[in-house]
């Protein structure tokens, strides 16, 4: 009974978290096209991550799990409300404000979603995660699907400030559910709720000292490189084809909507079957193969239709299969590593890969034809797939132990 209640609360919590994020996400993409130099924004996000890491480390050392969630999420809510106020009082969105919103939402996605999955990896073991992570992820996809649909329909009718306010309200509902989840979980633990001691920079040391985590970091960096190449090329195509800002927001919202339909089709039932039938190692190799082939198609036929299809396919598979598969990998590490090493990789390492990949994209785009990127992305995608297979077999070995 308690397990069912925990699953329902986890499902609903992720539903409201991604409902909030997927209202913010199309606004972020639109602000990226307004600002223009997305590689600069990626670098800014990475530098801010480096600055936030010591603060997060101190919070994780001195606050309980429930307090940590409250402080982190409500801090983001306050910043979102501040941006909403400036947008509401400005006759048009200045470039600095567009860049600020892009950076804020990017940091939000890295920190907060990572923190949620740290909690999930903490309260579910390796066996139960294979059964339930697909269902929990489906809750997020359902929230993302509905919020993307609403944003796509209402983007031209409601102001950006109003959409930001709705996102903050949804975050408050998420926090209520997380507090209940923490309360229920604490009843089943033999000891009092532990705090994550030390700075999150200790995560770097843990990654370097653990072959499994080092292999995972390699897998993540290869995947991030490939997905960033696709993302930036899609942004360039949309900015070229559609000059109207509100219509760009609608395009990105509809893209998210179709993505979540694909994700939801997998997560509720198919993800668990796929992982059981073909195994985690080969489940981790599906996205790299599809993305590599899709990027080649986009290089040969750089149109809005091909870009839209590639983006929704690779993101649908990322959230439908790759994301729950990746989170299962963390169930065999210690609680300390779940909050230190995992969050280090999901924040600093993730955004660092974004920054480096975007600089390479900007260099290639300004120096030679973007079609040359295919000669870089394809071998990287192949290596990404191979590392995924190795990582899956390593997880299987650790699970037995």
PyMOL commands that set and color helices and strands:
alter all, ss='L'
color gray80, all
select helices_A, chain A and resi 2-35+38-62+65-89+95-123+126-154+160-188+202-209+211-241+245-278+280-300+304-332+335-339+341-367+370-400
alter helices_A, ss='H'
color red, helices_A
deselect
rebuild
show_as cartoon
